[in-house]
Amino acid sequence: GPELVTTVKKGVLATDIDIQTIQLKGNKDSNGEIEHTLVVKIEHISLNKRTYNSANLCDAWGRCDGERFELNLISSNSTNCTSSACNHSDVMEFNFSDEFLRGKINESGFTDGLTMKINRSRFSNKVNVPSAYLTGYLMIAQ
């Protein structure tokens, strides 16, 4: 699917934003089953880089203590560093079965799409795959 970019305000300063880019990709395995990969890129400006370790599925009420997913960190870069901050970029992947993704789009309560809380040591980032994006992607991924 195409990339979807979202800006999330994280604090009071103008630089306290995260830029989240998501993209769903699908591949057929040797058995003909479709495997889906959610690629998430989180960019932020700060002195410290972040270490992400896992993610939890959130329910329709915003509780994020659901199913836990391991993440595959693809890259973690810091550029344009000054004495006070760097531009940090982390790219990670999450793998889902076709049955899981298609089941979530049909569950009541997931009308806002699929939301995950990506966990790091002290804080977390919520990432949402909107239902329109997910539905459009699944119509093509067959």
C-alpha positions as CSV (number, residue, x, y, z in Angstrom):
1,G,0.0,0.0,0.0
2,P,1.0,3.7,-0.2
3,E,2.7,5.5,2.7
4,L,0.6,7.4,5.1
5,V,2.3,10.2,7.1
6,T,0.9,11.6,10.3
7,T,2.3,14.4,12.6
8,V,1.8,13.9,16.3
9,K,2.4,16.7,18.8
10,K,4.3,15.4,21.9
11,G,5.0,18.5,24.0
12,V,4.9,22.3,24.2
13,L,7.9,23.2,22.0
14,A,7.6,23.6,18.2
15,T,10.1,20.7,17.8
16,D,8.1,18.4,20.1
17,I,6.6,16.4,17.3
18,D,6.8,12.9,16.0
19,I,6.4,12.2,12.3
20,Q,5.0,8.8,11.8
21,T,5.0,7.1,8.4
22,I,3.2,3.8,8.0
23,Q,2.9,1.4,5.1
24,L,1.4,-2.1,4.7
25,K,3.0,-4.6,2.4
26,G,1.9,-8.1,1.6
27,N,3.7,-11.3,0.4
28,K,2.5,-14.8,-0.4
29,D,4.4,-17.5,1.4
30,S,5.3,-20.9,-0.1
31,N,1.8,-22.2,0.9
32,G,0.0,-19.4,-0.9
33,E,-0.9,-17.7,2.4
34,I,-0.6,-13.9,2.5
35,E,1.7,-12.5,5.1
36,H,1.3,-8.8,5.9
37,T,4.1,-6.4,7.2
38,L,3.3,-3.1,8.8
39,V,6.3,-0.8,8.3
40,V,6.4,2.0,10.8
41,K,8.9,4.9,10.7
42,I,9.0,7.4,13.6
43,E,11.1,10.5,13.3
44,H,11.7,13.0,16.1
45,I,14.1,15.7,17.1
46,S,15.7,15.4,20.6
47,L,18.9,15.0,22.5
48,N,18.2,11.3,23.2
49,K,17.5,8.5,20.8
50,R,14.7,6.1,21.7
51,T,14.8,2.3,22.1
52,Y,11.6,0.6,21.1
53,N,11.1,-3.0,22.3
54,S,7.6,-4.3,21.5
55,A,4.0,-3.3,20.8
56,N,0.6,-3.9,22.2
57,L,-2.7,-4.0,20.3
58,C,-5.2,-1.3,21.5
59,D,-8.9,-1.9,21.8
60,A,-11.8,0.4,20.7
61,W,-11.7,2.2,24.1
62,G,-8.1,3.1,23.9
63,R,-6.8,0.4,26.3
64,C,-3.5,-0.9,25.0
65,D,-3.0,-4.0,27.1
66,G,-4.0,-6.4,24.3
67,E,-2.0,-8.8,22.3
68,R,1.7,-8.2,22.4
69,F,3.8,-8.1,19.2
70,E,7.5,-8.3,18.8
71,L,9.1,-5.7,16.5
72,N,11.8,-6.1,14.0
73,L,14.0,-3.0,14.1
74,I,15.1,-2.3,10.5
75,S,17.2,0.9,11.1
76,S,17.9,3.5,13.7
77,N,19.7,6.7,12.6
78,S,20.7,10.0,14.1
79,T,21.6,12.9,11.8
80,N,22.2,16.7,11.8
81,C,23.3,16.6,15.4
82,T,24.0,19.8,17.4
83,S,24.9,20.3,21.0
84,S,21.2,20.2,21.9
85,A,19.5,17.7,19.6
86,C,19.7,15.3,16.7
87,N,17.2,14.2,14.0
88,H,16.3,10.6,15.0
89,S,14.7,8.1,12.7
90,D,13.6,4.6,13.6
91,V,12.1,2.1,11.1
92,M,10.5,-1.1,12.4
93,E,8.3,-3.8,11.1
94,F,5.4,-5.9,12.5
95,N,4.2,-9.1,10.9
96,F,0.6,-10.1,10.8
97,S,-1.2,-13.1,9.3
98,D,-4.0,-12.5,6.7
99,E,-6.5,-14.1,9.1
100,F,-5.5,-11.6,11.9
101,L,-5.8,-8.5,9.7
102,R,-9.0,-9.5,8.0
103,G,-10.5,-10.5,11.4
104,K,-9.7,-7.1,13.0
105,I,-11.3,-5.2,10.2
106,N,-14.5,-7.2,10.8
107,E,-14.6,-7.0,14.6
108,S,-17.0,-4.6,16.1
109,G,-15.1,-1.8,17.9
110,F,-12.4,-1.5,15.3
111,T,-14.2,1.0,13.1
112,D,-11.3,3.5,13.7
113,G,-8.8,1.0,12.3
114,L,-6.0,-0.8,14.0
115,T,-4.1,1.0,16.8
116,M,-0.9,-0.2,18.4
117,K,1.1,1.2,21.3
118,I,4.8,0.9,20.5
119,N,6.6,0.5,23.8
120,R,9.9,2.0,24.8
121,S,11.6,2.2,28.2
122,R,9.6,5.0,29.9
123,F,7.0,6.1,27.3
124,S,5.2,4.8,24.2
125,N,4.0,5.9,20.8
126,K,0.5,5.1,19.5
127,V,0.3,4.3,15.8
128,N,-3.0,4.0,14.0
129,V,-3.7,2.3,10.7
130,P,-7.0,4.0,9.7
131,S,-9.9,1.7,8.8
132,A,-10.2,3.2,5.3
133,Y,-6.5,2.5,4.6
134,L,-6.7,-1.0,6.0
135,T,-9.9,-1.8,4.1
136,G,-8.5,-0.4,0.8
137,Y,-5.2,-2.3,1.3
138,L,-7.1,-5.6,2.1
139,M,-9.3,-5.2,-1.0
140,I,-6.1,-5.2,-3.2
141,A,-4.1,-7.8,-1.2
142,Q,-5.7,-11.0,-2.3
